[in-house]
């Protein structure tokens, strides 16, 4: 167990500092004070952070901390903290550790009983959620889906039954492909596509998945995107394909074992649920070579 009292006494600390996702005026006074007061700033890309610090006339030294050097940097940063130096952790934009580097350093600090203080600040996913007009009562942040089609489909299948609004980050170069995968796996739900949030060309596309795909067929978009997708409705929930990960053989055997149905009745039930002919299910179940096929 680890108990932290963040401000009980002065100790060297890791400050997690969100930075603007576009509009520099979104940085907080507290973030600026923290960036000025620490001994070192660990940045995802020192070139980007230099521009931010220059804008606000901050001279605190920088060290790079990114996906490719995080293990080496982690040791150096922890050593400095143990020597009494507080550090600030920043990413290029938004909250560190949210689809950005930072989680491992935070975890290491906690393991070494070093206080971790997180400042509130800019976050693209929450801005997109609220601006989407979709329900914010319950939401599920995923981040970037896998790039490979099969892996992407598997993740979407896993998320399809959630009633929570779904949040994804996506590159403008892959956003249409991802929406098409959503259409194929999850269906034609309401969706909002937010891009260039807080910047001059901030925009939202709100409608159904089909409508947004049709728009993208004719228009090219630029800038990082956030997809906000409606969760499953109660009707969809009741019709959720719980068996989608099962083969036809496994589906039939489920009813043989769980409800003690005859093979004839189990095949009939499976055919109805999968919207297949009884003959097709019968052949899949009884032809041994086909037992591992869907």
C-alpha positions in Angstrom: 0.0 0.0 0.0 1.2 3.5 -0.8 -0.2 6.6 1.0 0.6 10.0 -0.4 -0.2 13.3 1.3 0.8 15.6 -1.5 1.4 18.8 0.4 2.0 17.6 3.9 5.7 18.6 3.8 8.1 19.9 1.3 9.6 17.0 -0.7 11.1 16.6 -4.1 8.1 15.8 -6.4 7.1 14.8 -9.8 4.6 17.3 -11.2 2.5 16.1 -14.1 1.7 19.3 -16.1 -0.8 19.4 -18.9 0.1 21.7 -21.7 -2.2 23.4 -24.3 -3.6 21.2 -27.1 -3.6 24.2 -29.5 -4.4 27.5 -28.0 -1.6 28.7 -25.7 -4.0 30.7 -23.6 -5.4 27.5 -22.2 -2.4 27.0 -20.0 -3.1 27.6 -16.3 -1.4 30.0 -13.9 -0.5 27.1 -11.8 1.1 25.2 -14.7 3.3 28.3 -15.4 4.3 28.7 -11.8 5.2 25.0 -11.6 7.2 25.0 -14.8 9.2 28.0 -13.5 9.8 26.5 -10.0 11.0 23.0 -10.8 14.7 22.2 -11.4 14.0 20.2 -14.6 11.3 19.6 -17.2 11.1 16.2 -18.7 9.5 16.7 -22.2 8.3 14.4 -24.9 9.9 16.6 -27.6 12.2 19.3 -26.2 11.9 21.3 -29.5 8.1 21.7 -29.0 8.4 22.4 -25.3 11.1 25.0 -26.0 8.7 27.0 -28.1 6.1 26.9 -25.3 8.7 28.0 -22.6 10.0 30.7 -24.9 6.4 32.1 -25.3 6.0 32.4 -21.6 9.6 33.4 -20.9 10.5 30.3 -18.8 14.2 29.3 -18.6 13.9 26.0 -16.8 16.3 23.3 -18.2 14.8 20.6 -20.4 15.5 16.9 -20.7 13.9 14.6 -23.3 11.6 11.8 -22.1 9.9 9.8 -24.8 9.0 6.4 -26.0 12.5 5.4 -27.1 14.6 6.6 -24.2 12.2 6.4 -21.2 14.0 3.6 -19.4 17.4 5.4 -19.5 15.8 8.7 -18.6 13.8 7.2 -15.8 17.0 6.4 -13.9 18.5 9.8 -14.4 15.3 11.6 -13.4 14.8 9.5 -10.2 18.4 10.2 -9.2 17.8 13.9 -9.5 14.6 13.7 -7.4 16.4 11.7 -4.7 19.0 14.5 -4.6 16.1 16.9 -3.8 15.2 18.3 -7.2 11.6 18.4 -8.3 10.8 17.8 -11.9 7.8 18.5 -14.2 6.6 16.0 -16.7 5.1 17.3 -19.9 4.0 15.9 -23.3 3.7 17.8 -26.6 0.1 18.6 -25.9 -2.5 17.7 -23.3 -2.2 15.5 -20.3 1.0 13.3 -20.0 0.3 9.5 -19.9 -3.0 9.9 -21.8 -1.9 8.4 -25.1 1.4 10.0 -24.4 4.6 9.1 -22.5 4.6 9.3 -18.8 2.9 6.3 -17.2 6.2 4.4 -16.5 7.9 7.4 -14.9 4.8 8.0 -12.7 4.7 4.3 -11.7 8.4 4.3 -10.9 8.1 7.5 -8.7 5.2 5.8 -6.8 7.3 2.7 -6.3 10.1 4.8 -4.9 7.7 6.7 -2.5 8.1 9.9 -4.5 5.1 12.2 -4.5 3.3 12.6 -7.8 1.2 15.7 -8.1 -1.1 16.0 -11.2 -2.2 19.4 -12.3 -5.6 19.8 -14.1 -5.5 21.1 -17.6 -6.2 20.7 -21.3 -7.4 17.3 -22.7 -8.7 16.7 -26.2 -10.9 13.8 -25.4 -13.0 15.6 -22.8 -13.3 18.7 -25.0 -14.6 16.5 -27.9 -17.0 14.6 -25.7 -18.7 17.7 -24.3 -18.8 19.3 -27.7 -20.1 16.2 -29.5 -23.6 16.6 -28.0 -23.6 12.9 -27.2 -24.1 11.6 -23.6 -21.3 12.5 -21.2 -23.0 10.6 -18.3 -20.8 7.6 -18.9 -17.9 7.4 -21.3 -15.0 5.1 -22.2 -11.7 6.5 -23.4 -9.8 4.1 -25.6 -7.2 6.3 -27.4 -5.7 5.1 -30.6 -7.1 1.8 -32.0 -4.6 -0.7 -33.5 -3.5 0.0 -37.1 -3.9 -3.5 -38.4 -7.4 -4.2 -39.7 -7.9 -7.5 -37.9 -6.7 -6.2 -34.5 -8.8 -3.1 -34.9 -11.9 -5.2 -35.6 -11.2 -7.4 -32.5 -11.0 -4.3 -30.3 -14.2 -2.9 -31.8 -16.0 -6.2 -31.2 -15.0 -6.0 -27.6 -16.3 -2.4 -27.2 -19.5 -2.9 -29.2 -21.7 -3.9 -26.2 -20.7 -0.9 -24.0 -23.5 1.6 -23.3 -20.9 4.2 -22.5 -20.0 6.8 -25.1 -16.7 5.7 -26.8 -13.8 8.1 -27.3 -11.0 7.4 -29.8 -8.0 9.4 -31.1 -7.1 9.0 -34.7 -4.8 10.4 -37.4 -6.5 12.3 -40.3 -4.8 9.8 -42.6 -6.6 6.8 -41.0 -9.8 8.4 -39.7 -12.0 7.3 -42.7 -10.6 3.8 -42.5 -11.4 3.6 -38.8 -14.9 4.9 -39.3 -15.5 2.3 -42.0 -14.3 -0.4 -39.5 -16.7 1.0 -36.9 -19.6 0.9 -39.4 -18.8 -2.8 -40.3 -18.3 -4.0 -36.8 -20.5 -1.8 -34.6 -23.0 -0.3 -36.9 -24.4 3.1 -38.1 -24.6 4.9 -34.7 -24.5 8.6 -34.0 -20.9 10.0 -34.0 -19.0 13.2 -33.8 -15.6 13.8 -35.4 -13.8 16.7 -33.7 -10.5 18.0 -35.1 -8.0 20.8 -34.5 -9.5 21.4 -31.1 -8.9 24.9 -29.6 -7.1 25.9 -32.8 -8.3 28.4 -35.4 -9.7 25.7 -37.7 -11.5 23.7 -34.9 -14.4 21.9 -36.4 -17.0 19.2 -35.5 -18.8 16.8 -37.9 -21.9 15.5 -36.1 -24.3 12.9 -37.6 -24.4 9.1 -38.3 -21.3 7.1 -39.1 -22.6 6.8 -42.7 -23.1 10.6 -43.0 -19.6 11.3 -41.8 -18.0 8.7 -44.1 -19.9 10.2 -47.0 -18.6 13.7 -46.1 -15.0 12.3 -45.9 -15.4 10.7 -49.4 -15.7 14.2 -50.8 -13.6 16.3 -48.4 -10.0 16.0 -47.1 -9.4 16.9 -43.5 -6.3 17.8 -41.6 -5.2 17.8 -38.0 -5.5 15.3 -35.2 -9.0 13.9 -34.8 -11.1 12.6 -31.9 -14.0 10.3 -32.7 -16.9 10.3 -30.2 -19.2 7.4 -30.8 -22.6 6.8 -29.3 -22.7 3.8 -26.9 -25.1 0.9 -27.5 -28.8 1.6 -27.1 -30.9 -0.6 -24.8 -32.3 -2.3 -27.9 -28.8 -3.0 -29.2 -27.8 -4.2 -25.7 -30.7 -6.8 -25.6 -29.6 -8.0 -29.1 -25.9 -8.0 -28.2 -24.1 -10.8 -30.0 -22.7 -12.5 -27.0 -21.7 -15.4 -29.2 -19.7 -13.3 -31.7 -16.3 -14.8 -30.5 -17.6 -18.4 -30.8 -17.4 -20.6 -33.8 -20.6 -22.2 -35.0 -19.6 -25.5 -33.4 -18.9 -23.8 -30.1 -22.2 -21.9 -30.3 -24.1 -25.2 -30.8 -22.2 -26.9 -28.0 -23.0 -24.1 -25.7 -26.7 -24.9 -25.9 -26.1 -28.6 -25.7 -24.3 -28.1 -22.4 -25.9 -25.1 -20.8 -29.6 -25.8 -21.7 -29.4 -29.5 -22.4 -31.1 -29.0 -25.8 -31.0 -31.7 -28.4 -28.6 -31.1 -31.3 -31.6 -30.4 -33.5 -33.0 -27.7 -31.2 -29.5 -26.3 -30.6 -28.9 -26.0 -34.4 -32.2 -24.4 -34.8 -31.5 -21.8 -32.1 -28.0 -21.0 -33.5 -29.4 -20.7 -37.0 -31.9 -18.1 -35.8 -29.4 -16.1 -33.8 -26.8 -16.0 -36.6 -29.5 -15.5 -39.3 -28.3 -18.6 -41.2 -30.1 -21.5 -42.6 -30.5 -24.6 -40.5 -28.9 -26.6 -43.2 -25.7 -24.4 -43.1 -25.4 -24.7 -39.4 -26.1 -28.5 -39.6 -23.3 -28.9 -42.1 -20.8 -26.8 -40.1 -21.6 -28.7 -36.9 -21.6 -32.3 -38.3 -18.7 -32.0 -40.9 -15.6 -32.4 -38.7 -13.4 -30.6 -41.1 -15.5 -27.5 -40.6 -15.5 -27.5 -36.8 -13.0 -24.6 -36.5 -14.6 -22.4 -39.1 -16.9 -19.5 -38.4 
